[in-house]
C-alpha cells in the first residue's frame, strides 16, 4: 500500500472502533483491527493500572486453527509489573515503541527480555514483535498493544516495517481516546451497580461483569449457529455486554428489608421483589439509544421462563399493570413464553442463574459446578430456551475463563 492507502485504512479502522462503547468489546476490536493492518498472526493487549499492566485479550490465528470450529482460545488473566524488564513494561514506562525482528535474538545490554514460557507451553514460535503504548492526548499511557509475527503475502513471518510505525501510532492515539470514553461508560454503569449494591449485597461489580461476559459468549455462539451476519453479531455484543450488567438495577427501588432478608421470601415479599424487573426497565424506557433499548428489554425479561411461568409477563412497564387482554384473572399478567421472550432476556436469564448458583450468598455456599450444570440442563425447555442452553454448554470453557477474570472480592 502507498501512503494514501495506508492513511485511509487507518482512518477506516479508527472509525470502526469509534462505534464501540463497551470497554471489553472495544479492547478486543482494537486488537483485531491493529493485527489486520500489519497482517499479524497474533497479538495481545494490556491495560495499565497504577504500576502494573493487566493482560486483557490475546489472539493467535495459528493456535485458533488447532481448535474445533466455533471454539475460542482460553487464556489466563495475569498482571506484569510496569517496568523496563519486559517488552510491554518497557513500552508502558518509557512510552517508546519496540520493533523487534526476533525476540530470541535481542541485542546485548537492553534492559528488557522476552519470556519464552508461553511459546514452550503452547508449542508456538514468537519471532517479530511490535510493542507500542496506547497514549491519550495528554501523553498518559493507558495500555500497551503487542502485534506478533507479521506475515508477508506468502504467509512467512517477517519483521514489521519501520515505515508502518507512524500509522500504527496514529491508530494507537485514537484507540487510547476511545478507551478513555469506554472506561468512563463502564465506570458510570458500575456506579449505578454500587447504588444497587447498597440495597442488595449480591449485586456487585464482579457479579454483573461476569453476567455481562457470559451473556456475550452465549449470544455469539447462538447467533453464529443461527447464521446471523458477523457485523450484526459484533454490534449486538457491544450493547448486550452493558445491558446485561444492568439487568437488576431496578432493585434500587426495592426495600432493604426484602433485599437483605437471609431466608426465603414470603408470597407478599416475592410480589414486591418481582417489581424490580419493570422498575429497572422503566429507567431506560425513553429509548434514546440502542443501549437504552437493550437495557430495557433485558431488565424487563430476564425472569421470564420458556414455559411461560416466569414474570413479570405482559405488563405496561410504566405502571406494572397487565396489558389489556393479558390478565390471568387474579391481577397478574400472562407470562411470556418461548420466542415471545426477547432473545436478550433469554440469554441473560441463563447467565444470571449460572452465576447466582455458582456464587456464595449470605444464605448459601456456592454449588459445585456439576450441580449447577445439571440444573441448567434440567431446566432446558422449562425455564430456559433449549437453543440458548446448547450455546451455553458449547461456550462453557470460555465462560469459566470469564469467571476467573472477575472473582468476588473475598475470593480475589
N, C-alpha and C positions, 0 to 999 in steps of 0.2 A: 504494500500500500504506500502511496505517496503521502506527503504531509497533510494535504487537504482531506484525503480519505481517512487518515488516522484521526484527525481532529473531529471530523464528522461522526466517526464511530464513537469517540469518547463523549461527544455531546449527546448522542443517542443513548449510550449506556447510562449517562447521568440522568437523562430524562426518565428512563425506566425505573431507576431506584428512587427517584423523587416521588413516585406514585405510591410508595410503600410507607405505611405508618407504624406497623408493629416492629419493635426492635429486633426480635428474633428472626422474623421473616426477612427483615432488611439485611441483617448481617449475612444470612445465608445467600441472599441475592447478590450482595456486593461481591462476595467471594466468587460466585458463579460468573458474574459479568467480567470481573478482573481476569479470571482464568481464561475466559473465551478470547479476550483481547490479545493475549500472548500465546494462546493455544497451549496452556499449561496442563499437564496431566493431573496435577494435584495442587492443593493449597490449604492454608489454614488461616483463621482469623482470631485475633485476641482482642480483648477489651482491657484497658488499663484501669486498675482500681487502686488508688494510692500508690504503694510501692510494689505492686505485683501486676502481672499480666494474667488474666483469666482466659483460658482456652475456651472458645465458644463453638466453632464449627470447623470441620475438615471435610474435604472432598478428595477423592482419589479414583480416577477412572479405571486404572489398572486393577485395583482391588475390587472395585464395584463390579467389574466384568466376571469376577470369580463367584459372585453371588447368584442365587436363583432370581429369575425375573421378578421385579417389583420389590425385592428386598433392599434394605438400606444398610450402609456401613454403621456399625455400632462403635462408638468411641467413648472414652472416659473423660470426664471433666477434671481438669487439674489446673494448677497455677505455677508460674515460674517467676522468680524474682526479676524485677525490672532493673537489671544491672547489666554491665558490659560483658558478662560471661557467656551469654547465649546470643544467637543471631537476633532473635526477636527482642531480647532485653537490650541489646546494643542499639537497635533502631529506636526503641522506646525512650532510652535515656539520652541519646545524642541527637535524635531527630534526623539522623542520616540514613541514606539508602545503602543497603548492602547488595551488590550484584555479584554473585559468586558462580564461577564456571563449574567448579566441582568441590562440594563441601568436604570430600575426603582428601582434598589436597590443598588445604588452607595454607597461606603463606606463613612462615615462622614470624613470631613476635606479635601477632594480633591478639587482642585481649579475649576474643570470643572463640567458642569452639562449637562443634557440631556433635550432638548426641545421637549415636547410631542405633540406640536401643529399639526404637520403633521399626527401623529397617530390618533389624535382626528378627524381631518377633513376627513381623508381617511378611517377611520374605520379599522385601521391596528394595529398590536401589535409588536413593535420592542422589541427584547429581547437581544440576543447575538450580540455584535458588535466588529469587529476587525478594528481599525483605525490605519493607518500607513502612514508615509511620503514617498513621491517619491523623493529620493535624487539622485543627479548626482554624478559623481566620485570625485568632489571637496567637496562634503558634503553639497551642497546648496539644500534647499528644493524647488522643482518646483511645488509640489502639494500634495494632500492628497487623499488617497483611503480608502473608508469605505466598509466593507463587513458585511452584516446584516443577522441575523437569519440563521446560518449554520444548515443543516438538516442531520439527520442520514439516514440510508438505509430505515427506516420505515416512513420517512417524518416528524419526530418530530424535533422541534427546540432544538439544543444542543449548548453548548459552543464550541468555536473554540480551538482545542488542542494547547497547548504551543509548542508542537513539530513541528507544522506546520509553526510557525513564521519564522524560518531561511530560509525556502524555499520561502515563500511569500516575504521576504525582498530581497532575491536574484532576484526574478522576478521584484520587485519594482525598484531595482537599474538599471536593464536592461531597464525597461519601461521608467525610467527617461531619459536615454540616447536617446531612440527613440523619446521621447517627444521633447528633445532639437533639434534633427535633423529636426523633422516635424515643429517645431516653426520657425526654420531657413528657411525652404522651404516656409512657409506661409509669412514670412517677405519679402522674395525675390519677391514673387508674388505681395504682397501689394505695394512694392516699384515700381514695373512695373506699377501698377494701379495708383500710385501717379504721375508718369510721364505722364500718360494719363490724369489725373485729372488737370494737369497744363494747358491742352488744353481744356478739357471738364469737367466743374464743376459737371456734372451729374454722372461722372464715379468715384464714391467714394468707399472707403473701405467698408462702410456699404452696399451700393448697391450691390457690387459684392459678398459680403458674403451672402447676402440674396438670390441672384440669385443662387449661388452655393448650399446653403442649400435647397431651393425649388426644385432644379433640382434633387438632390439625393432622396428626398422624393417621387417625381413624378416617377422617374425611378424605385424605389424599388416596388411601387405598380404595375406599368406597367409590370415589369419583373416577379413578383410573379404571376400575372394573366396569363402571357404567359408560366408559368411553367419552367422558367429558373432556373438552378441549383443554390442553395443558395450561394455556394462558388464563383460562377461566378458573382452573384449579388454583393457580398461584394467587389470583386476585381474591378468591373466596377464602383461602387460607389466611390472608392478611387480616381481613375483618373478623373471621371466626376466632382467631387466636385471642383477640382482645374481647370480643363479645362473650366468649366462654369464661374469661376471667371475671366478668361482671354478672355471672348467672344468678348469684344470690344477693346482689346488692340491695334488693328490696327488704332484706332482713333488718336494715337500719330502722325501719318503721315498726318493727315488732317488739313487744315488751321484753325487757330483760328477764322478767320472771319466767317467761316461756322459753326464751332462747337459752338461758343458763340453767334450766331445770335438769338435774342429773339423771332423772329417771324418765320413764315413758310418759308422753303427754296424754292427758285425758281427752275425750272426744271434743269438748269445747275448746280446749287449748290447741288441738290439732287444726280445728277450723280456723282459728286465728293465724296459726303458722302458715296455712295454705295461702294466706293473703300476700305473702312475700313475693309470689310469682307475678301477680298483676301490679303490685305496688312498684316492683322493680321495672317491669315493662313500661309503666306509666312515665318513668323518668326519661325514656327515650321515644315517647310516642309522637313527638313533633316531627320526627323523621327528617332532620336537616342533613343527614349524611348516610352513606351506606353502613357505617359503623352503628349509627343510631338504629337503623332498620334491623340489622343483625342482632344487636343487643336486646332490642325489644322482643324479637322472635325467641331468642334463647331464654330470656328471663321468664317469658310467659309460658313456654312449652317444655322446659326441661324436666318437669314432673309428670307430663302426660305419659301414658303407657300404651304400648302397641295394641293391647286388647281392649282399650277404652276405659280402663278402670283407674286412670290417673286423675290429676287435677291441674289447673282449675277448670278445664273444659271450655266450652263455647261461651265465653263471657265478654262483656264490654269492659276493657281494661281500665276505663276511666271511672267506673263505679263498682266493678266487681260483680254486677248482676248478670244472670243468664241472658243470652241473646233471645230475641223473640222466636218461639217455637223450639227452643233448646233447653227448656226447663224439664227436669225429671219429675216434677210434681211436688217435691219436698223442699223447694228453694235452691236446690243445687243445679248446676249446669250439666248437660250431657257431655261426657268426656270425649275428647278427640281420640281416634284410633287409626291404626295403620298409617297409610301415607297421608291421612288428613293432618298428621302432626308434621310440621316443617322439618326438613332433614337436619337442620342445625340443632333443633331441640332433641331429635332422636339421638344424635351423636353425643351431645353434651350430657344427656341422661346416662349413657353408658360410662363416659369418662368420669362423671361425678360420683356415681355409685362405686366404681372401681377404686377411686381414691378414698372415698369415705370408709369402705370396708378394709382397705389396706392400711389405714392410719389409726393412730392411737387417739382415743377420745376420753373425756372425763369419765364416761360411763362404760368404757370398754377398752381392751387391748387390741392391737391390730390383728386381724385374722391372718392365718397362714395363707400364702399365695394360692396354694392348691385349693383351699376352701373358697377363696374369692373367685377363682376361675370357674369352679364348679357352679357357684351361684349365678354368675353371669351366663354360663352355658344353659343352665336350667331355666333361666328367665327369657331365653330367646323365644320369640313368638308370644310371650306373655307381657312382661314389662318392656322388652326391647325388640327393636326391628331385627329380624334374623340376618339381614344383609349387613347391618352395622355391627352385629356381634361377630360375624365372619371376618369383617375388616379389622375389628379389634384384635382377634386372635392372630390374624396374619401379621399385624404390626406389633405384637406383644414384646418382641425383643427391643424394638426402638422405644416402646412405652416404658419398659423397665429402665432404659438409659435416661429417659426424661425424668423419671422419679429420682434417680441418683443425682441429677443436676440440681434438684430443688428439695433438699432434705428439710424436715422440720427442724426448728432451732434446737430442740432437745436432742436431736439425732445428729446434728452437724458438728 
